[in-house]
C-alpha cells in the first residue's frame, strides 16, 4: 500500500474537525475557546503524523515488538498531551462552564479513530 494513502486519510478527521470548528464558531458557548480548539487541531494533526510515521518506520523492523511499542507509545503520549492541554488551558483561562471540552473531545475521537485505522492497516501490510 502506498504511504501517501495514509496522508490522504488524514484529511477525513481534519475535515470533520473543521466542521466541528465551524459549529464552535457559530455557537456562543464555544466561540470564546476557538483559539484553544485551533491549537488542539494542530497538536492532533502532529500526533497523527507522528503515529503514522512511527508505524511506517517500525512495522518492518527485525524486532517484531517494536511496532507494538511504537503504537502504544504514540497513543500514550497523545493521551497525556491532550490531558495536559486541557489542564493548562483551564488553569490559564478558567472557562465559565464545562461544555467547552465537547469540540475538543470530538476532535480527539476523530483523530484517534484515524490513527487506529492507519496503524491497523500498517500492521496488516505484508512485510517486504
Backbone as ProteinMPNN parsed JSONL, in Angstrom:
{"seq_chain_A": "XXXXXXXXXXXXXXXXXXXXXXXXXXXXXXXXXXXXXXXXXXXXXXXXXXXXXXXXXXXXXXXXXXXXXXXXXXXXXXXXXXXXXXXXXXXXXXXXXXXXXXXXXXXXXXXXXXXXXXXXXXXXXXXX", "coords_chain_A": {"N_chain_A": [[0.844, -1.174, 0.0], [0.522, 2.22, -0.761], [2.279, 4.835, 0.838], [1.303, 7.434, 0.771], [-1.371, 7.166, 0.85], [-2.135, 7.044, 3.53], [-1.699, 9.63, 4.351], [-3.536, 11.027, 2.831], [-5.768, 9.938, 3.998], [-5.698, 11.213, 6.43], [-6.946, 13.549, 5.91], [-9.685, 13.199, 6.302], [-10.361, 13.129, 9.191], [-9.408, 15.695, 9.61], [-11.095, 17.338, 8.041], [-13.541, 16.76, 9.313], [-12.955, 17.865, 11.776], [-12.712, 20.553, 11.058], [-15.364, 21.067, 10.4], [-16.476, 20.738, 12.924], [-15.187, 22.875, 14.197], [-16.37, 24.953, 12.786], [-18.965, 24.756, 13.738], [-18.407, 25.37, 16.409], [-17.575, 27.986, 16.105], [-19.932, 29.242, 15.444], [-21.452, 29.063, 17.709], [-22.27, 30.473, 20.787], [-21.397, 29.445, 23.224], [-19.077, 28.009, 22.709], [-17.469, 29.688, 21.173], [-15.685, 31.58, 22.538], [-13.528, 29.944, 23.089], [-12.206, 29.309, 20.803], [-9.559, 29.68, 19.877], [-8.181, 27.87, 21.481], [-9.216, 25.472, 20.484], [-8.163, 25.521, 17.907], [-5.418, 25.292, 18.411], [-5.465, 22.754, 19.554], [-6.293, 21.27, 17.32], [-4.05, 21.534, 15.652], [-2.139, 20.219, 17.254], [-3.256, 17.642, 17.344], [-3.118, 16.899, 14.644], [-0.346, 16.842, 14.334], [0.316, 14.771, 16.152], [-1.017, 12.654, 14.897], [0.377, 12.464, 12.472], [2.881, 11.81, 13.515], [2.281, 9.31, 14.659], [1.628, 7.755, 12.377], [4.018, 7.946, 10.928], [5.785, 6.741, 12.78], [4.678, 4.187, 12.842], [5.057, 3.378, 10.159], [7.835, 3.349, 10.048], [8.509, 1.327, 11.822], [7.106, -1.084, 11.374], [8.24, -2.969, 9.74], [10.495, -3.77, 10.945], [13.258, -5.69, 12.252], [12.91, -6.444, 14.869], [10.082, -7.696, 16.163], [8.433, -6.704, 18.179], [8.739, -4.013, 18.242], [7.029, -2.464, 16.646], [4.547, -2.675, 17.991], [5.264, -1.45, 20.399], [5.811, 1.126, 19.479], [3.271, 1.914, 18.598], [1.773, 1.841, 21.005], [3.225, 3.72, 22.46], [2.9, 6.135, 20.996], [0.133, 6.491, 21.2], [-0.135, 6.72, 23.976], [1.406, 9.033, 24.539], [-0.107, 10.864, 23.108], [-2.526, 10.839, 24.517], [-1.673, 11.715, 27.079], [-0.595, 14.199, 26.361], [-2.91, 15.471, 25.466], [-4.466, 15.586, 27.785], [-2.809, 17.24, 29.273], [-2.933, 19.575, 27.707], [-5.628, 20.388, 28.11], [-5.682, 20.757, 30.908], [-3.75, 22.787, 31.302], [-4.931, 24.828, 29.802], [-7.341, 25.238, 31.228], [-6.312, 26.115, 33.641], [-5.018, 28.497, 32.873], [-7.003, 29.988, 31.524], [-9.771, 30.09, 32.966], [-12.736, 28.42, 32.276], [-16.218, 29.343, 31.811], [-18.206, 27.403, 31.852], [-18.347, 23.771, 31.719], [-18.737, 22.761, 29.209], [-17.048, 23.488, 27.217], [-15.216, 21.571, 26.516], [-16.356, 19.811, 24.73], [-16.082, 20.151, 21.759], [-13.313, 19.695, 21.718], [-13.099, 16.997, 22.626], [-14.505, 15.739, 20.548], [-12.82, 16.233, 18.35], [-10.581, 14.876, 19.285], [-11.54, 12.25, 19.292], [-12.045, 11.891, 16.519], [-9.416, 11.952, 15.422], [-8.201, 9.911, 16.865], [-9.583, 7.643, 16.002], [-8.798, 7.689, 13.313], [-5.995, 7.293, 13.621], [-5.935, 4.752, 14.806], [-7.102, 3.224, 12.74], [-5.235, 3.678, 10.636], [-2.875, 2.625, 11.736], [-3.617, -0.021, 12.135], [-3.954, -0.795, 9.465], [-1.326, -0.475, 8.584], [-0.054, -2.365, 10.208], [-1.184, -4.704, 9.2], [-0.167, -4.848, 6.682], [1.918, -6.476, 4.274], [5.089, -7.793, 5.057], [8.11, -6.76, 3.67]], "CA_chain_A": [[0.0, 0.0, 0.0], [1.288, 3.44, -0.89], [2.276, 5.626, 2.07], [0.517, 8.654, 0.583], [-2.738, 6.764, 1.189], [-2.372, 7.392, 4.927], [-1.743, 11.081, 4.48], [-4.849, 11.421, 2.325], [-6.726, 9.535, 5.031], [-5.662, 12.222, 7.48], [-7.86, 14.617, 5.528], [-11.039, 12.954, 6.811], [-10.54, 13.734, 10.513], [-9.155, 17.13, 9.517], [-12.339, 17.975, 7.579], [-14.519, 16.652, 10.395], [-12.567, 18.852, 12.788], [-13.084, 21.877, 10.553], [-16.822, 21.175, 10.569], [-16.683, 20.952, 14.355], [-14.773, 24.249, 14.483], [-17.411, 25.823, 12.248], [-20.047, 24.735, 14.724], [-17.932, 26.101, 17.589], [-17.539, 29.404, 15.739], [-21.291, 29.777, 15.385], [-22.123, 28.855, 18.986], [-21.718, 31.401, 21.778], [-20.76, 28.703, 24.322], [-17.77, 27.536, 22.29], [-16.701, 30.711, 20.452], [-14.548, 32.143, 23.282], [-12.447, 28.965, 23.199], [-11.831, 28.934, 19.44], [-8.093, 29.583, 19.753], [-7.818, 26.595, 22.113], [-9.552, 24.397, 19.543], [-7.212, 25.556, 16.796], [-4.169, 24.713, 18.919], [-5.713, 21.309, 19.679], [-6.295, 20.7, 15.97], [-2.659, 21.452, 15.233], [-1.487, 19.166, 18.047], [-3.782, 16.346, 16.919], [-2.545, 16.599, 13.329], [1.048, 16.461, 14.553], [0.348, 13.441, 16.759], [-1.429, 11.673, 13.89], [1.527, 12.286, 11.58], [3.898, 11.088, 14.274], [1.857, 7.916, 14.797], [1.758, 7.088, 11.078], [5.449, 7.826, 10.623], [6.366, 5.726, 13.671], [4.207, 2.886, 12.363], [5.713, 3.039, 8.893], [9.254, 3.09, 10.287], [8.758, 0.174, 12.699], [6.355, -2.306, 11.08], [9.073, -3.918, 9.002], [11.747, -3.891, 11.687], [13.582, -7.085, 12.609], [12.342, -6.679, 16.193], [8.633, -7.649, 15.939], [7.748, -5.968, 19.235], [8.971, -2.581, 18.107], [5.82, -1.838, 16.099], [3.58, -2.565, 19.085], [5.761, -0.44, 21.331], [5.63, 2.432, 18.844], [1.832, 2.216, 18.616], [1.384, 2.156, 22.383], [3.897, 4.957, 22.868], [2.268, 7.308, 20.379], [-1.199, 6.651, 21.794], [0.038, 7.192, 25.349], [1.83, 10.431, 24.504], [-1.232, 11.678, 22.641], [-3.469, 10.956, 25.621], [-1.074, 12.578, 28.103], [-0.52, 15.545, 25.805], [-4.262, 16.022, 25.423], [-4.834, 15.931, 29.166], [-2.008, 18.401, 29.632], [-3.507, 20.728, 27.001], [-6.856, 20.825, 28.778], [-5.357, 21.232, 32.257], [-3.074, 24.083, 31.181], [-5.915, 25.81, 29.338], [-8.266, 25.528, 32.318], [-5.582, 26.914, 34.641], [-4.738, 29.828, 32.347], [-8.251, 30.66, 31.144], [-10.864, 29.313, 33.563], [-13.977, 28.536, 31.499], [-17.443, 29.6, 32.553], [-18.859, 26.099, 32.033], [-17.52, 22.632, 31.317], [-19.086, 22.327, 27.848], [-16.009, 23.879, 26.272], [-14.423, 20.403, 26.114], [-17.06, 18.992, 23.738], [-15.367, 20.115, 20.477], [-12.01, 19.064, 21.952], [-13.275, 15.545, 22.644], [-14.879, 15.291, 19.209], [-11.606, 16.202, 17.531], [-9.751, 13.795, 19.823], [-12.116, 10.99, 18.798], [-11.801, 11.798, 15.074], [-8.027, 11.619, 15.145], [-7.887, 8.605, 17.446], [-10.116, 6.635, 15.074], [-7.901, 7.659, 12.151], [-4.721, 6.678, 13.994], [-6.15, 3.313, 14.983], [-7.307, 2.648, 11.406], [-3.982, 3.708, 9.877], [-1.91, 1.697, 12.326], [-4.086, -1.384, 11.833], [-3.618, -1.045, 8.066], [0.129, -0.643, 8.503], [0.275, -3.651, 10.823], [-1.648, -5.8, 8.341], [0.541, -4.873, 5.398], [2.892, -7.567, 4.194], [6.483, -7.42, 5.281], [8.919, -6.96, 2.452]], "C_chain_A": [[0.89, 1.238, 0.0], [1.16, 4.281, 0.383], [1.434, 6.887, 1.957], [-0.957, 8.411, 0.924], [-3.085, 7.181, 2.622], [-2.485, 8.9, 5.105], [-3.035, 11.649, 3.882], [-5.933, 11.061, 3.33], [-6.781, 10.515, 6.179], [-6.609, 13.377, 7.176], [-9.265, 14.434, 6.083], [-11.212, 13.504, 8.223], [-10.27, 15.24, 10.513], [-10.419, 17.863, 9.063], [-13.439, 17.897, 8.634], [-14.22, 17.66, 11.504], [-12.904, 20.266, 12.338], [-14.593, 22.104, 10.649], [-17.153, 21.444, 12.034], [-16.286, 22.375, 14.747], [-15.767, 25.265, 13.926], [-18.608, 25.889, 13.175], [-19.646, 25.537, 15.959], [-17.917, 27.608, 17.325], [-18.929, 30.022, 15.791], [-22.053, 29.659, 16.703], [-21.455, 29.715, 20.06], [-21.06, 30.696, 22.964], [-19.31, 28.369, 23.965], [-16.882, 28.616, 21.678], [-15.531, 31.283, 21.248], [-13.331, 31.214, 23.354], [-11.9, 28.552, 21.832], [-10.308, 28.81, 19.267], [-7.576, 28.291, 20.388], [-8.083, 25.437, 21.165], [-8.584, 24.354, 18.367], [-5.854, 24.981, 17.208], [-4.321, 23.202, 19.048], [-5.703, 20.629, 18.323], [-4.871, 20.534, 15.462], [-1.926, 20.321, 15.963], [-1.964, 17.786, 17.6], [-3.247, 15.942, 15.55], [-1.094, 16.151, 13.486], [1.167, 15.074, 15.179], [-0.052, 12.362, 15.759], [-0.288, 11.41, 12.906], [2.638, 11.503, 12.268], [3.549, 9.61, 14.396], [2.033, 7.153, 13.488], [3.231, 6.911, 10.712], [6.122, 6.774, 11.496], [5.937, 4.331, 13.232], [4.896, 2.453, 11.094], [7.188, 2.714, 9.091], [9.488, 1.773, 11.033], [8.062, -1.116, 12.29], [7.204, -3.379, 10.419], [10.417, -4.147, 9.703], [11.995, -5.345, 12.077], [13.103, -7.446, 14.002], [10.819, -6.577, 16.084], [7.869, -6.867, 17.009], [7.879, -4.468, 19.121], [7.739, -1.847, 17.575], [4.785, -1.647, 17.204], [3.983, -1.516, 20.101], [5.563, 0.968, 20.763], [4.168, 2.854, 18.874], [1.404, 2.629, 20.018], [2.002, 3.471, 22.848], [3.213, 6.183, 22.275], [0.881, 7.549, 20.956], [-1.103, 7.198, 23.223], [0.44, 8.659, 25.373], [0.713, 11.342, 24.011], [-2.223, 11.891, 23.777], [-2.929, 11.899, 26.705], [-0.962, 14.021, 27.627], [-1.872, 16.23, 25.765], [-4.737, 16.433, 26.813], [-4.088, 17.18, 29.604], [-2.528, 19.668, 28.958], [-4.721, 21.277, 27.736], [-6.537, 21.411, 30.15], [-4.7, 22.612, 32.196], [-4.073, 25.155, 30.749], [-6.866, 26.215, 30.457], [-7.584, 26.373, 33.394], [-5.349, 28.34, 34.155], [-5.996, 30.644, 32.071], [-9.43, 29.877, 31.711], [-12.178, 29.505, 32.785], [-15.183, 28.76, 32.409], [-18.181, 28.296, 32.83], [-17.956, 25.0, 31.49], [-17.807, 22.144, 29.901], [-18.01, 22.665, 26.83], [-15.199, 22.676, 25.778], [-15.104, 19.558, 25.036], [-16.376, 19.005, 22.367], [-13.98, 19.48, 20.598], [-12.136, 17.552, 21.914], [-13.681, 15.003, 21.279], [-13.654, 15.204, 18.307], [-10.669, 15.089, 17.989], [-10.242, 12.448, 19.295], [-11.861, 10.821, 17.307], [-10.376, 11.319, 14.786], [-7.61, 10.281, 15.744], [-8.395, 7.479, 16.556], [-9.228, 6.539, 13.842], [-6.595, 6.953, 12.485], [-4.871, 5.171, 14.152], [-6.309, 2.631, 13.63], [-5.986, 2.565, 10.647], [-2.983, 2.701, 10.428], [-2.329, 0.242, 12.137], [-3.745, -1.736, 10.394], [-2.117, -1.265, 7.891], [0.533, -1.998, 9.073], [-0.134, -4.853, 9.987], [-0.859, -5.91, 7.046], [1.642, -5.932, 5.441], [4.299, -7.025, 4.402], [7.29, -7.729, 4.038], [10.344, -7.259, 2.806]], "O_chain_A": [[1.904, 1.278, 0.698], [0.069, 4.421, 0.936], [0.902, 7.36, 2.961], [-1.691, 9.345, 1.247], [-4.204, 7.62, 2.89], [-3.276, 9.381, 5.917], [-3.563, 12.643, 4.379], [-6.906, 11.798, 3.493], [-7.813, 10.637, 6.839], [-7.026, 14.099, 8.082], [-9.967, 15.418, 6.311], [-12.136, 14.286, 8.449], [-10.836, 15.974, 11.323], [-10.776, 18.893, 9.634], [-14.184, 18.857, 8.828], [-15.135, 18.234, 12.094], [-13.335, 21.089, 13.146], [-15.04, 23.212, 10.945], [-18.006, 22.276, 12.343], [-16.975, 23.011, 15.544], [-15.982, 26.318, 14.526], [-19.195, 26.953, 13.372], [-20.452, 26.298, 16.495], [-18.212, 28.405, 18.216], [-19.082, 31.192, 16.143], [-23.192, 30.116, 16.795], [-20.235, 29.688, 20.223], [-20.236, 31.303, 23.647], [-18.424, 28.437, 24.817], [-15.66, 28.471, 21.668], [-14.455, 31.459, 20.675], [-12.225, 31.666, 23.65], [-11.202, 27.544, 21.726], [-9.839, 27.91, 18.57], [-6.632, 27.687, 19.879], [-7.266, 24.523, 21.055], [-8.227, 23.278, 17.887], [-5.22, 24.264, 16.434], [-3.413, 22.452, 18.691], [-5.163, 19.532, 18.183], [-4.53, 19.494, 14.899], [-1.18, 19.559, 15.347], [-1.16, 16.86, 17.49], [-2.954, 14.768, 15.321], [-0.664, 15.192, 12.845], [2.024, 14.286, 14.78], [0.515, 11.27, 15.771], [-0.022, 10.261, 12.552], [3.26, 10.633, 11.659], [4.42, 8.752, 14.253], [2.531, 6.027, 13.489], [3.637, 5.848, 10.242], [6.942, 5.997, 11.006], [6.74, 3.398, 13.247], [5.28, 1.291, 10.958], [7.736, 1.882, 8.367], [10.551, 1.167, 10.894], [8.404, -2.171, 12.824], [6.908, -4.569, 10.533], [11.359, -4.663, 9.1], [11.057, -6.13, 12.215], [12.907, -8.625, 14.299], [10.301, -5.471, 15.926], [6.753, -6.415, 16.752], [7.2, -3.727, 19.832], [7.443, -0.733, 18.008], [4.211, -0.566, 17.333], [3.139, -0.776, 20.606], [5.189, 1.889, 21.49], [3.859, 4.015, 19.144], [0.746, 3.655, 20.193], [1.359, 4.245, 23.556], [2.975, 7.164, 22.981], [0.494, 8.697, 21.176], [-1.905, 8.042, 23.622], [-0.12, 9.444, 26.138], [0.606, 12.483, 24.461], [-2.707, 13.005, 23.978], [-3.647, 12.775, 27.187], [-1.203, 14.955, 28.393], [-1.971, 17.433, 26.003], [-5.334, 17.495, 26.99], [-4.663, 18.07, 30.229], [-2.558, 20.729, 29.582], [-4.831, 22.482, 27.958], [-7.073, 22.458, 30.512], [-5.062, 23.504, 32.963], [-4.058, 26.267, 31.277], [-7.166, 27.397, 30.62], [-8.213, 27.248, 33.988], [-5.467, 29.288, 34.932], [-6.046, 31.842, 32.352], [-10.03, 29.073, 30.997], [-12.667, 30.627, 32.656], [-15.175, 28.419, 33.592], [-18.722, 28.105, 33.919], [-16.926, 25.275, 30.876], [-17.17, 21.195, 29.441], [-18.053, 22.181, 25.699], [-14.561, 22.756, 24.728], [-14.468, 18.663, 24.479], [-16.105, 17.925, 21.841], [-13.527, 18.8, 19.677], [-11.354, 16.888, 21.234], [-13.245, 13.919, 20.892], [-13.471, 14.222, 17.587], [-10.035, 14.433, 17.163], [-9.438, 11.605, 18.897], [-11.499, 9.73, 16.865], [-10.167, 10.393, 14.001], [-6.755, 9.592, 15.187], [-7.711, 6.472, 16.377], [-8.933, 5.44, 13.372], [-6.134, 6.107, 11.718], [-4.027, 4.406, 13.686], [-5.719, 1.576, 13.394], [-5.65, 1.524, 10.083], [-2.319, 2.001, 9.664], [-1.475, -0.633, 11.995], [-3.295, -2.848, 10.12], [-1.696, -2.141, 7.136], [1.363, -2.699, 8.493], [0.501, -5.906, 10.057], [-0.882, -6.95, 6.388], [2.209, -6.234, 6.491], [4.631, -5.923, 3.963], [7.176, -8.799, 3.44], [11.173, -7.456, 1.918]]}, "name": "protein", "num_of_chains": 1, "seq": "XXXXXXXXXXXXXXXXXXXXXXXXXXXXXXXXXXXXXXXXXXXXXXXXXXXXXXXXXXXXXXXXXXXXXXXXXXXXXXXXXXXXXXXXXXXXXXXXXXXXXXXXXXXXXXXXXXXXXXXXXXXXXXXX"}
